[in-house]
């Protein structure tokens, strides 16, 4: 066993937008790449363009990743 930090210490990846098949990690990567508003993420990843049930989750991820910026 190593002391190296593993992916287990990070938040597990999961499907956020079932309509478009967008994973949590894809949303996080897009935010890191500069898509910092819901509208930008929606245009880039198509999240929130199907049934809209993921909209609150995507907005929560934005808040989590950007903080009070």
N, CA, C, O and CB atoms as a CASP TS submission, in Angstrom:
PFRMAT TS
TARGET T0000
AUTHOR 0000-0000-0000
METHOD Language model
MODEL 1
PARENT N/A
ATOM      1  N   UNK     1       0.843  -1.181   0.000  1.00  0.00           N
ATOM      2  CA  UNK     1       0.000   0.000   0.000  1.00  0.00           C
ATOM      3  C   UNK     1       0.883   1.238   0.000  1.00  0.00           C
ATOM      4  O   UNK     1       1.889   1.302   0.708  1.00  0.00           O
ATOM      5  CB  UNK     1      -0.956   0.002   1.216  1.00  0.00           C
ATOM      6  N   UNK     2       0.491   2.220  -0.807  1.00  0.00           N
ATOM      7  CA  UNK     2       1.293   3.424  -0.912  1.00  0.00           C
ATOM      8  C   UNK     2       0.634   4.582  -0.182  1.00  0.00           C
ATOM      9  O   UNK     2      -0.553   4.537   0.140  1.00  0.00           O
ATOM     10  CB  UNK     2       1.522   3.783  -2.371  1.00  0.00           C
ATOM     11  N   UNK     3       1.412   5.611   0.072  1.00  0.00           N
ATOM     12  CA  UNK     3       0.886   6.810   0.709  1.00  0.00           C
ATOM     13  C   UNK     3       0.333   7.797  -0.304  1.00  0.00           C
ATOM     14  O   UNK     3      -0.201   8.843   0.065  1.00  0.00           O
ATOM     15  CB  UNK     3       1.962   7.474   1.535  1.00  0.00           C
ATOM     16  N   UNK     4       0.460   7.467  -1.565  1.00  0.00           N
ATOM     17  CA  UNK     4       0.000   8.342  -2.636  1.00  0.00           C
ATOM     18  C   UNK     4      -1.511   8.557  -2.529  1.00  0.00           C
ATOM     19  O   UNK     4      -2.269   7.614  -2.303  1.00  0.00           O
ATOM     20  CB  UNK     4       0.367   7.753  -4.014  1.00  0.00           C
ATOM     21  N   UNK     5      -1.933   9.799  -2.694  1.00  0.00           N
ATOM     22  CA  UNK     5      -3.366  10.098  -2.642  1.00  0.00           C
ATOM     23  C   UNK     5      -4.035   9.470  -3.856  1.00  0.00           C
ATOM     24  O   UNK     5      -3.553   9.600  -4.981  1.00  0.00           O
ATOM     25  CB  UNK     5      -3.627  11.640  -2.597  1.00  0.00           C
ATOM     26  N   UNK     6      -5.129   8.803  -3.620  1.00  0.00           N
ATOM     27  CA  UNK     6      -5.827   8.141  -4.714  1.00  0.00           C
ATOM     28  C   UNK     6      -7.084   8.904  -5.085  1.00  0.00           C
ATOM     29  O   UNK     6      -7.481   9.847  -4.402  1.00  0.00           O
ATOM     30  CB  UNK     6      -6.174   6.704  -4.338  1.00  0.00           C
ATOM     31  N   UNK     7      -7.698   8.486  -6.169  1.00  0.00           N
ATOM     32  CA  UNK     7      -8.941   9.073  -6.615  1.00  0.00           C
ATOM     33  C   UNK     7     -10.069   8.873  -5.622  1.00  0.00           C
ATOM     34  O   UNK     7     -11.110   9.522  -5.728  1.00  0.00           O
ATOM     35  CB  UNK     7      -9.325   8.503  -7.937  1.00  0.00           C
ATOM     36  N   UNK     8      -9.880   7.990  -4.665  1.00  0.00           N
ATOM     37  CA  UNK     8     -10.927   7.745  -3.675  1.00  0.00           C
ATOM     38  C   UNK     8     -11.159   8.943  -2.773  1.00  0.00           C
ATOM     39  O   UNK     8     -12.223   9.081  -2.171  1.00  0.00           O
ATOM     40  CB  UNK     8     -10.577   6.541  -2.835  1.00  0.00           C
ATOM     41  N   UNK     9     -10.153   9.810  -2.683  1.00  0.00           N
ATOM     42  CA  UNK     9     -10.296  10.985  -1.837  1.00  0.00           C
ATOM     43  C   UNK     9     -11.034  12.104  -2.566  1.00  0.00           C
ATOM     44  O   UNK     9     -11.453  13.080  -1.945  1.00  0.00           O
ATOM     45  CB  UNK     9      -8.927  11.471  -1.374  1.00  0.00           C
ATOM     46  N   UNK    10     -11.191  11.966  -3.867  1.00  0.00           N
ATOM     47  CA  UNK    10     -11.900  12.950  -4.661  1.00  0.00           C
ATOM     48  C   UNK    10     -13.371  12.552  -4.746  1.00  0.00           C
ATOM     49  O   UNK    10     -13.745  11.417  -4.452  1.00  0.00           O
ATOM     50  CB  UNK    10     -11.274  13.078  -6.072  1.00  0.00           C
ATOM     51  N   UNK    11     -14.185  13.504  -5.152  1.00  0.00           N
ATOM     52  CA  UNK    11     -15.608  13.219  -5.339  1.00  0.00           C
ATOM     53  C   UNK    11     -15.747  12.225  -6.492  1.00  0.00           C
ATOM     54  O   UNK    11     -15.138  12.420  -7.543  1.00  0.00           O
ATOM     55  CB  UNK    11     -16.425  14.535  -5.623  1.00  0.00           C
ATOM     56  N   UNK    12     -16.530  11.176  -6.315  1.00  0.00           N
ATOM     57  CA  UNK    12     -16.678  10.185  -7.385  1.00  0.00           C
ATOM     58  C   UNK    12     -17.404  10.770  -8.594  1.00  0.00           C
ATOM     59  O   UNK    12     -18.273  11.632  -8.459  1.00  0.00           O
ATOM     60  CB  UNK    12     -17.432   8.958  -6.869  1.00  0.00           C
ATOM     61  N   UNK    13     -17.033  10.287  -9.772  1.00  0.00           N
ATOM     62  CA  UNK    13     -17.674  10.732 -10.996  1.00  0.00           C
ATOM     63  C   UNK    13     -19.067  10.110 -11.089  1.00  0.00           C
ATOM     64  O   UNK    13     -19.276   8.975 -10.662  1.00  0.00           O
ATOM     65  CB  UNK    13     -16.818  10.363 -12.234  1.00  0.00           C
ATOM     66  N   UNK    14     -19.997  10.844 -11.637  1.00  0.00           N
ATOM     67  CA  UNK    14     -21.357  10.332 -11.790  1.00  0.00           C
ATOM     68  C   UNK    14     -22.050  11.077 -12.913  1.00  0.00           C
ATOM     69  O   UNK    14     -21.617  12.154 -13.323  1.00  0.00           O
ATOM     70  CB  UNK    14     -22.156  10.467 -10.471  1.00  0.00           C
ATOM     71  N   UNK    15     -23.119  10.498 -13.402  1.00  0.00           N
ATOM     72  CA  UNK    15     -23.894  11.086 -14.482  1.00  0.00           C
ATOM     73  C   UNK    15     -24.760  12.209 -13.935  1.00  0.00           C
ATOM     74  O   UNK    15     -25.589  11.983 -13.053  1.00  0.00           O
ATOM     75  CB  UNK    15     -24.759  10.022 -15.180  1.00  0.00           C
ATOM     76  N   UNK    16     -24.575  13.411 -14.451  1.00  0.00           N
ATOM     77  CA  UNK    16     -25.363  14.569 -14.011  1.00  0.00           C
ATOM     78  C   UNK    16     -26.536  14.793 -14.961  1.00  0.00           C
ATOM     79  O   UNK    16     -27.680  14.928 -14.527  1.00  0.00           O
ATOM     80  CB  UNK    16     -24.477  15.843 -13.935  1.00  0.00           C
ATOM     81  N   UNK    17     -26.248  14.830 -16.248  1.00  0.00           N
ATOM     82  CA  UNK    17     -27.281  15.078 -17.254  1.00  0.00           C
ATOM     83  C   UNK    17     -27.554  13.780 -18.008  1.00  0.00           C
ATOM     84  O   UNK    17     -26.800  13.392 -18.901  1.00  0.00           O
ATOM     85  CB  UNK    17     -26.851  16.216 -18.239  1.00  0.00           C
ATOM     86  N   UNK    18     -28.632  13.129 -17.636  1.00  0.00           N
ATOM     87  CA  UNK    18     -28.930  11.840 -18.257  1.00  0.00           C
ATOM     88  C   UNK    18     -29.356  11.995 -19.716  1.00  0.00           C
ATOM     89  O   UNK    18     -29.060  11.128 -20.538  1.00  0.00           O
ATOM     90  CB  UNK    18     -30.022  11.124 -17.474  1.00  0.00           C
ATOM     91  N   UNK    19     -30.033  13.067 -20.041  1.00  0.00           N
ATOM     92  CA  UNK    19     -30.490  13.262 -21.428  1.00  0.00           C
ATOM     93  C   UNK    19     -29.322  13.354 -22.399  1.00  0.00           C
ATOM     94  O   UNK    19     -29.375  12.793 -23.494  1.00  0.00           O
ATOM     95  CB  UNK    19     -31.343  14.526 -21.534  1.00  0.00           C
ATOM     96  N   UNK    20     -28.279  14.052 -22.006  1.00  0.00           N
ATOM     97  CA  UNK    20     -27.143  14.286 -22.893  1.00  0.00           C
ATOM     98  C   UNK    20     -25.919  13.443 -22.522  1.00  0.00           C
ATOM     99  O   UNK    20     -24.886  13.510 -23.187  1.00  0.00           O
ATOM    100  CB  UNK    20     -26.775  15.752 -22.874  1.00  0.00           C
ATOM    101  N   UNK    21     -26.047  12.654 -21.457  1.00  0.00           N
ATOM    102  CA  UNK    21     -24.956  11.770 -21.046  1.00  0.00           C
ATOM    103  C   UNK    21     -23.718  12.503 -20.552  1.00  0.00           C
ATOM    104  O   UNK    21     -22.597  12.089 -20.845  1.00  0.00           O
ATOM    105  CB  UNK    21     -24.577  10.890 -22.182  1.00  0.00           C
ATOM    106  N   UNK    22     -23.908  13.587 -19.805  1.00  0.00           N
ATOM    107  CA  UNK    22     -22.789  14.406 -19.333  1.00  0.00           C
ATOM    108  C   UNK    22     -22.441  14.037 -17.896  1.00  0.00           C
ATOM    109  O   UNK    22     -23.294  14.028 -17.008  1.00  0.00           O
ATOM    110  CB  UNK    22     -23.129  15.912 -19.436  1.00  0.00           C
ATOM    111  N   UNK    23     -21.169  13.734 -17.699  1.00  0.00           N
ATOM    112  CA  UNK    23     -20.661  13.332 -16.400  1.00  0.00           C
ATOM    113  C   UNK    23     -20.207  14.541 -15.578  1.00  0.00           C
ATOM    114  O   UNK    23     -19.893  15.599 -16.124  1.00  0.00           O
ATOM    115  CB  UNK    23     -19.509  12.350 -16.572  1.00  0.00           C
ATOM    116  N   UNK    24     -20.181  14.363 -14.276  1.00  0.00           N
ATOM    117  CA  UNK    24     -19.679  15.377 -13.338  1.00  0.00           C
ATOM    118  C   UNK    24     -18.288  15.848 -13.753  1.00  0.00           C
ATOM    119  O   UNK    24     -18.020  17.050 -13.760  1.00  0.00           O
ATOM    120  CB  UNK    24     -19.642  14.816 -11.896  1.00  0.00           C
ATOM    121  N   UNK    25     -17.406  14.918 -14.099  1.00  0.00           N
ATOM    122  CA  UNK    25     -16.032  15.265 -14.466  1.00  0.00           C
ATOM    123  C   UNK    25     -15.979  16.132 -15.712  1.00  0.00           C
ATOM    124  O   UNK    25     -15.107  16.994 -15.824  1.00  0.00           O
ATOM    125  CB  UNK    25     -15.214  14.006 -14.684  1.00  0.00           C
ATOM    126  N   UNK    26     -16.889  15.924 -16.645  1.00  0.00           N
ATOM    127  CA  UNK    26     -16.925  16.736 -17.859  1.00  0.00           C
ATOM    128  C   UNK    26     -17.340  18.170 -17.544  1.00  0.00           C
ATOM    129  O   UNK    26     -16.812  19.117 -18.128  1.00  0.00           O
ATOM    130  CB  UNK    26     -17.885  16.121 -18.884  1.00  0.00           C
ATOM    131  N   UNK    27     -18.274  18.325 -16.632  1.00  0.00           N
ATOM    132  CA  UNK    27     -18.704  19.661 -16.215  1.00  0.00           C
ATOM    133  C   UNK    27     -17.561  20.369 -15.498  1.00  0.00           C
ATOM    134  O   UNK    27     -17.294  21.543 -15.753  1.00  0.00           O
ATOM    135  CB  UNK    27     -19.953  19.580 -15.299  1.00  0.00           C
ATOM    136  N   UNK    28     -16.888  19.653 -14.603  1.00  0.00           N
ATOM    137  CA  UNK    28     -15.755  20.243 -13.877  1.00  0.00           C
ATOM    138  C   UNK    28     -14.653  20.669 -14.841  1.00  0.00           C
ATOM    139  O   UNK    28     -14.077  21.746 -14.685  1.00  0.00           O
ATOM    140  CB  UNK    28     -15.195  19.245 -12.847  1.00  0.00           C
ATOM    141  N   UNK    29     -14.358  19.844 -15.825  1.00  0.00           N
ATOM    142  CA  UNK    29     -13.319  20.173 -16.805  1.00  0.00           C
ATOM    143  C   UNK    29     -13.716  21.394 -17.617  1.00  0.00           C
ATOM    144  O   UNK    29     -12.885  22.263 -17.879  1.00  0.00           O
ATOM    145  CB  UNK    29     -13.054  18.981 -17.737  1.00  0.00           C
ATOM    146  N   UNK    30     -14.970  21.466 -18.015  1.00  0.00           N
ATOM    147  CA  UNK    30     -15.444  22.622 -18.780  1.00  0.00           C
ATOM    148  C   UNK    30     -15.324  23.904 -17.955  1.00  0.00           C
ATOM    149  O   UNK    30     -14.951  24.949 -18.488  1.00  0.00           O
ATOM    150  CB  UNK    30     -16.905  22.412 -19.225  1.00  0.00           C
ATOM    151  N   UNK    31     -15.636  23.833 -16.667  1.00  0.00           N
ATOM    152  CA  UNK    31     -15.505  24.999 -15.791  1.00  0.00           C
ATOM    153  C   UNK    31     -14.040  25.417 -15.722  1.00  0.00           C
ATOM    154  O   UNK    31     -13.728  26.605 -15.810  1.00  0.00           O
ATOM    155  CB  UNK    31     -16.056  24.692 -14.367  1.00  0.00           C
ATOM    156  N   UNK    32     -13.143  24.449 -15.565  1.00  0.00           N
ATOM    157  CA  UNK    32     -11.711  24.754 -15.535  1.00  0.00           C
ATOM    158  C   UNK    32     -11.241  25.363 -16.848  1.00  0.00           C
ATOM    159  O   UNK    32     -10.310  26.168 -16.868  1.00  0.00           O
ATOM    160  CB  UNK    32     -10.908  23.495 -15.233  1.00  0.00           C
ATOM    161  N   UNK    33     -11.888  24.976 -17.943  1.00  0.00           N
ATOM    162  CA  UNK    33     -11.525  25.486 -19.270  1.00  0.00           C
ATOM    163  C   UNK    33     -12.134  26.854 -19.575  1.00  0.00           C
ATOM    164  O   UNK    33     -11.907  27.409 -20.650  1.00  0.00           O
ATOM    165  CB  UNK    33     -11.957  24.501 -20.329  1.00  0.00           C
ATOM    166  N   UNK    34     -12.910  27.400 -18.628  1.00  0.00           N
ATOM    167  CA  UNK    34     -13.410  28.752 -18.781  1.00  0.00           C
ATOM    168  C   UNK    34     -14.893  28.904 -19.022  1.00  0.00           C
ATOM    169  O   UNK    34     -15.372  30.023 -19.204  1.00  0.00           O
ATOM    170  CB  UNK    34     -12.716  29.376 -19.864  1.00  0.00           C
ATOM    171  N   UNK    35     -15.631  27.815 -19.028  1.00  0.00           N
ATOM    172  CA  UNK    35     -17.086  27.891 -19.165  1.00  0.00           C
ATOM    173  C   UNK    35     -17.657  28.089 -17.769  1.00  0.00           C
ATOM    174  O   UNK    35     -17.911  27.121 -17.051  1.00  0.00           O
ATOM    175  CB  UNK    35     -17.682  26.597 -19.856  1.00  0.00           C
ATOM    176  N   UNK    36     -17.855  29.340 -17.388  1.00  0.00           N
ATOM    177  CA  UNK    36     -18.129  29.642 -15.983  1.00  0.00           C
ATOM    178  C   UNK    36     -19.549  30.131 -15.697  1.00  0.00           C
ATOM    179  O   UNK    36     -19.830  30.625 -14.605  1.00  0.00           O
ATOM    180  CB  UNK    36     -17.167  30.666 -15.512  1.00  0.00           C
ATOM    181  N   UNK    37     -20.437  29.994 -16.673  1.00  0.00           N
ATOM    182  CA  UNK    37     -21.847  30.313 -16.424  1.00  0.00           C
ATOM    183  C   UNK    37     -22.689  29.121 -16.869  1.00  0.00           C
ATOM    184  O   UNK    37     -22.244  28.284 -17.654  1.00  0.00           O
ATOM    185  CB  UNK    37     -22.283  31.627 -17.178  1.00  0.00           C
ATOM    186  N   UNK    38     -23.900  29.064 -16.357  1.00  0.00           N
ATOM    187  CA  UNK    38     -24.776  27.979 -16.765  1.00  0.00           C
ATOM    188  C   UNK    38     -25.030  28.025 -18.272  1.00  0.00           C
ATOM    189  O   UNK    38     -25.020  26.991 -18.939  1.00  0.00           O
ATOM    190  CB  UNK    38     -26.102  28.046 -15.998  1.00  0.00           C
ATOM    191  N   UNK    39     -25.255  29.221 -18.802  1.00  0.00           N
ATOM    192  CA  UNK    39     -25.524  29.348 -20.240  1.00  0.00           C
ATOM    193  C   UNK    39     -24.354  28.844 -21.081  1.00  0.00           C
ATOM    194  O   UNK    39     -24.558  28.194 -22.107  1.00  0.00           O
ATOM    195  CB  UNK    39     -25.824  30.806 -20.594  1.00  0.00           C
ATOM    196  N   UNK    40     -23.134  29.141 -20.648  1.00  0.00           N
ATOM    197  CA  UNK    40     -21.956  28.658 -21.376  1.00  0.00           C
ATOM    198  C   UNK    40     -21.870  27.135 -21.327  1.00  0.00           C
ATOM    199  O   UNK    40     -21.595  26.487 -22.337  1.00  0.00           O
ATOM    200  CB  UNK    40     -20.674  29.278 -20.793  1.00  0.00           C
ATOM    201  N   UNK    41     -22.107  26.572 -20.149  1.00  0.00           N
ATOM    202  CA  UNK    41     -22.073  25.118 -20.016  1.00  0.00           C
ATOM    203  C   UNK    41     -23.178  24.468 -20.837  1.00  0.00           C
ATOM    204  O   UNK    41     -22.969  23.422 -21.452  1.00  0.00           O
ATOM    205  CB  UNK    41     -22.202  24.712 -18.547  1.00  0.00           C
ATOM    206  N   UNK    42     -24.342  25.082 -20.845  1.00  0.00           N
ATOM    207  CA  UNK    42     -25.467  24.551 -21.597  1.00  0.00           C
ATOM    208  C   UNK    42     -25.167  24.550 -23.095  1.00  0.00           C
ATOM    209  O   UNK    42     -25.474  23.586 -23.797  1.00  0.00           O
ATOM    210  CB  UNK    42     -26.730  25.363 -21.308  1.00  0.00           C
ATOM    211  N   UNK    43     -24.571  25.625 -23.571  1.00  0.00           N
ATOM    212  CA  UNK    43     -24.236  25.710 -24.998  1.00  0.00           C
ATOM    213  C   UNK    43     -23.134  24.725 -25.366  1.00  0.00           C
ATOM    214  O   UNK    43     -23.191  24.099 -26.425  1.00  0.00           O
ATOM    215  CB  UNK    43     -23.804  27.136 -25.362  1.00  0.00           C
ATOM    216  N   UNK    44     -22.134  24.582 -24.504  1.00  0.00           N
ATOM    217  CA  UNK    44     -20.977  23.732 -24.790  1.00  0.00           C
ATOM    218  C   UNK    44     -21.283  22.246 -24.610  1.00  0.00           C
ATOM    219  O   UNK    44     -20.955  21.432 -25.473  1.00  0.00           O
ATOM    220  CB  UNK    44     -19.818  24.123 -23.896  1.00  0.00           C
ATOM    221  N   UNK    45     -21.913  21.894 -23.485  1.00  0.00           N
ATOM    222  CA  UNK    45     -22.160  20.486 -23.155  1.00  0.00           C
ATOM    223  C   UNK    45     -23.603  20.043 -23.403  1.00  0.00           C
ATOM    224  O   UNK    45     -23.912  18.853 -23.342  1.00  0.00           O
ATOM    225  CB  UNK    45     -21.807  20.239 -21.714  1.00  0.00           C
ATOM    226  N   UNK    46     -24.470  20.993 -23.678  1.00  0.00           N
ATOM    227  CA  UNK    46     -25.908  20.744 -23.878  1.00  0.00           C
ATOM    228  C   UNK    46     -26.641  20.326 -22.607  1.00  0.00           C
ATOM    229  O   UNK    46     -27.751  19.799 -22.678  1.00  0.00           O
ATOM    230  CB  UNK    46     -26.095  19.677 -24.924  1.00  0.00           C
ATOM    231  N   UNK    47     -26.032  20.557 -21.448  1.00  0.00           N
ATOM    232  CA  UNK    47     -26.716  20.259 -20.188  1.00  0.00           C
ATOM    233  C   UNK    47     -27.922  21.182 -20.060  1.00  0.00           C
ATOM    234  O   UNK    47     -27.867  22.352 -20.441  1.00  0.00           O
ATOM    235  CB  UNK    47     -25.751  20.426 -18.964  1.00  0.00           C
ATOM    236  N   UNK    48     -29.003  20.647 -19.523  1.00  0.00           N
ATOM    237  CA  UNK    48     -30.202  21.433 -19.309  1.00  0.00           C
ATOM    238  C   UNK    48     -31.015  21.688 -20.567  1.00  0.00           C
ATOM    239  O   UNK    48     -31.927  22.515 -20.555  1.00  0.00           O
ATOM    240  CB  UNK    48     -29.835  22.723 -18.701  1.00  0.00           C
ATOM    241  N   UNK    49     -30.701  20.992 -21.650  1.00  0.00           N
ATOM    242  CA  UNK    49     -31.441  21.210 -22.898  1.00  0.00           C
ATOM    243  C   UNK    49     -32.445  20.098 -23.195  1.00  0.00           C
ATOM    244  O   UNK    49     -33.140  20.139 -24.210  1.00  0.00           O
ATOM    245  CB  UNK    49     -30.474  21.333 -24.053  1.00  0.00           C
ATOM    246  N   UNK    50     -32.517  19.111 -22.314  1.00  0.00           N
ATOM    247  CA  UNK    50     -33.475  18.025 -22.486  1.00  0.00           C
ATOM    248  C   UNK    50     -34.627  18.215 -21.521  1.00  0.00           C
ATOM    249  O   UNK    50     -35.470  19.092 -21.708  1.00  0.00           O
ATOM    250  CB  UNK    50     -32.805  16.651 -22.271  1.00  0.00           C
ATOM    251  N   UNK    51     -34.658  17.394 -20.497  1.00  0.00           N
ATOM    252  CA  UNK    51     -35.768  17.437 -19.538  1.00  0.00           C
ATOM    253  C   UNK    51     -35.607  18.521 -18.475  1.00  0.00           C
ATOM    254  O   UNK    51     -36.554  18.816 -17.747  1.00  0.00           O
ATOM    255  CB  UNK    51     -35.908  16.098 -18.863  1.00  0.00           C
ATOM    256  N   UNK    52     -34.424  19.112 -18.379  1.00  0.00           N
ATOM    257  CA  UNK    52     -34.106  20.189 -17.421  1.00  0.00           C
ATOM    258  C   UNK    52     -33.936  19.736 -15.977  1.00  0.00           C
ATOM    259  O   UNK    52     -33.725  20.578 -15.104  1.00  0.00           O
ATOM    260  CB  UNK    52     -35.176  21.219 -17.468  1.00  0.00           C
ATOM    261  N   UNK    53     -34.018  18.454 -15.694  1.00  0.00           N
ATOM    262  CA  UNK    53     -33.906  18.021 -14.296  1.00  0.00           C
ATOM    263  C   UNK    53     -32.505  18.208 -13.727  1.00  0.00           C
ATOM    264  O   UNK    53     -32.338  18.200 -12.508  1.00  0.00           O
ATOM    265  CB  UNK    53     -34.304  16.569 -14.175  1.00  0.00           C
ATOM    266  N   UNK    54     -31.498  18.376 -14.572  1.00  0.00           N
ATOM    267  CA  UNK    54     -30.122  18.533 -14.097  1.00  0.00           C
ATOM    268  C   UNK    54     -29.755  19.985 -13.798  1.00  0.00           C
ATOM    269  O   UNK    54     -28.695  20.246 -13.230  1.00  0.00           O
ATOM    270  CB  UNK    54     -29.164  17.976 -15.120  1.00  0.00           C
ATOM    271  N   UNK    55     -30.602  20.917 -14.165  1.00  0.00           N
ATOM    272  CA  UNK    55     -30.276  22.341 -14.025  1.00  0.00           C
ATOM    273  C   UNK    55     -29.848  22.702 -12.597  1.00  0.00           C
ATOM    274  O   UNK    55     -28.806  23.339 -12.440  1.00  0.00           O
ATOM    275  CB  UNK    55     -31.478  23.191 -14.431  1.00  0.00           C
ATOM    276  N   UNK    56     -30.592  22.331 -11.550  1.00  0.00           N
ATOM    277  CA  UNK    56     -30.143  22.676 -10.192  1.00  0.00           C
ATOM    278  C   UNK    56     -28.777  22.061  -9.849  1.00  0.00           C
ATOM    279  O   UNK    56     -27.945  22.706  -9.211  1.00  0.00           O
ATOM    280  CB  UNK    56     -31.183  22.213  -9.170  1.00  0.00           C
ATOM    281  N   UNK    57     -28.555  20.822 -10.272  1.00  0.00           N
ATOM    282  CA  UNK    57     -27.275  20.147  -9.991  1.00  0.00           C
ATOM    283  C   UNK    57     -26.123  20.858 -10.689  1.00  0.00           C
ATOM    284  O   UNK    57     -25.070  21.069 -10.087  1.00  0.00           O
ATOM    285  CB  UNK    57     -27.329  18.670 -10.437  1.00  0.00           C
ATOM    286  N   UNK    58     -26.312  21.227 -11.949  1.00  0.00           N
ATOM    287  CA  UNK    58     -25.261  21.928 -12.693  1.00  0.00           C
ATOM    288  C   UNK    58     -24.956  23.269 -12.023  1.00  0.00           C
ATOM    289  O   UNK    58     -23.792  23.646 -11.891  1.00  0.00           O
ATOM    290  CB  UNK    58     -25.683  22.144 -14.174  1.00  0.00           C
ATOM    291  N   UNK    59     -25.979  23.974 -11.610  1.00  0.00           N
ATOM    292  CA  UNK    59     -25.779  25.259 -10.927  1.00  0.00           C
ATOM    293  C   UNK    59     -25.060  25.058  -9.591  1.00  0.00           C
ATOM    294  O   UNK    59     -24.235  25.887  -9.206  1.00  0.00           O
ATOM    295  CB  UNK    59     -27.134  25.968 -10.699  1.00  0.00           C
ATOM    296  N   UNK    60     -25.361  23.977  -8.887  1.00  0.00           N
ATOM    297  CA  UNK    60     -24.657  23.672  -7.633  1.00  0.00           C
ATOM    298  C   UNK    60     -23.184  23.372  -7.891  1.00  0.00           C
ATOM    299  O   UNK    60     -22.319  23.794  -7.123  1.00  0.00           O
ATOM    300  CB  UNK    60     -25.317  22.478  -6.921  1.00  0.00           C
ATOM    301  N   UNK    61     -22.899  22.647  -8.967  1.00  0.00           N
ATOM    302  CA  UNK    61     -21.509  22.342  -9.314  1.00  0.00           C
ATOM    303  C   UNK    61     -20.760  23.632  -9.638  1.00  0.00           C
ATOM    304  O   UNK    61     -19.614  23.804  -9.224  1.00  0.00           O
ATOM    305  CB  UNK    61     -21.442  21.359 -10.514  1.00  0.00           C
ATOM    306  N   UNK    62     -21.393  24.527 -10.365  1.00  0.00           N
ATOM    307  CA  UNK    62     -20.779  25.834 -10.650  1.00  0.00           C
ATOM    308  C   UNK    62     -20.439  26.566  -9.363  1.00  0.00           C
ATOM    309  O   UNK    62     -19.329  27.079  -9.215  1.00  0.00           O
ATOM    310  CB  UNK    62     -21.718  26.697 -11.511  1.00  0.00           C
ATOM    311  N   UNK    63     -21.389  26.621  -8.423  1.00  0.00           N
ATOM    312  CA  UNK    63     -21.143  27.291  -7.144  1.00  0.00           C
ATOM    313  C   UNK    63     -19.999  26.620  -6.392  1.00  0.00           C
ATOM    314  O   UNK    63     -19.131  27.287  -5.830  1.00  0.00           O
ATOM    315  CB  UNK    63     -22.414  27.290  -6.281  1.00  0.00           C
ATOM    316  N   UNK    64     -20.014  25.288  -6.391  1.00  0.00           N
ATOM    317  CA  UNK    64     -18.979  24.526  -5.683  1.00  0.00           C
ATOM    318  C   UNK    64     -17.599  24.817  -6.264  1.00  0.00           C
ATOM    319  O   UNK    64     -16.636  24.988  -5.517  1.00  0.00           O
ATOM    320  CB  UNK    64     -19.275  23.016  -5.755  1.00  0.00           C
ATOM    321  N   UNK    65     -17.496  24.873  -7.575  1.00  0.00           N
ATOM    322  CA  UNK    65     -16.205  25.040  -8.230  1.00  0.00           C
ATOM    323  C   UNK    65     -15.733  26.477  -8.258  1.00  0.00           C
ATOM    324  O   UNK    65     -14.530  26.731  -8.201  1.00  0.00           O
ATOM    325  CB  UNK    65     -16.273  24.518  -9.622  1.00  0.00           C
ATOM    326  N   UNK    66     -16.649  27.417  -8.343  1.00  0.00           N
ATOM    327  CA  UNK    66     -16.263  28.831  -8.460  1.00  0.00           C
ATOM    328  C   UNK    66     -16.323  29.584  -7.136  1.00  0.00           C
ATOM    329  O   UNK    66     -15.736  30.658  -7.001  1.00  0.00           O
ATOM    330  CB  UNK    66     -17.154  29.521  -9.461  1.00  0.00           C
ATOM    331  N   UNK    67     -17.020  29.030  -6.176  1.00  0.00           N
ATOM    332  CA  UNK    67     -17.153  29.712  -4.890  1.00  0.00           C
ATOM    333  C   UNK    67     -17.922  31.006  -5.058  1.00  0.00           C
ATOM    334  O   UNK    67     -18.920  31.044  -5.777  1.00  0.00           O
ATOM    335  CB  UNK    67     -15.777  29.989  -4.273  1.00  0.00           C
ATOM    336  N   UNK    68     -17.478  32.054  -4.414  1.00  0.00           N
ATOM    337  CA  UNK    68     -18.167  33.347  -4.471  1.00  0.00           C
ATOM    338  C   UNK    68     -17.558  34.285  -5.511  1.00  0.00           C
ATOM    339  O   UNK    68     -17.715  35.502  -5.419  1.00  0.00           O
ATOM    340  CB  UNK    68     -18.134  34.013  -3.105  1.00  0.00           C
ATOM    341  N   UNK    69     -16.876  33.728  -6.483  1.00  0.00           N
ATOM    342  CA  UNK    69     -16.225  34.558  -7.506  1.00  0.00           C
ATOM    343  C   UNK    69     -17.231  35.317  -8.319  1.00  0.00           C
ATOM    344  O   UNK    69     -16.857  36.064  -9.223  1.00  0.00           O
ATOM    345  CB  UNK    69     -15.372  33.711  -8.422  1.00  0.00           C
TER
END
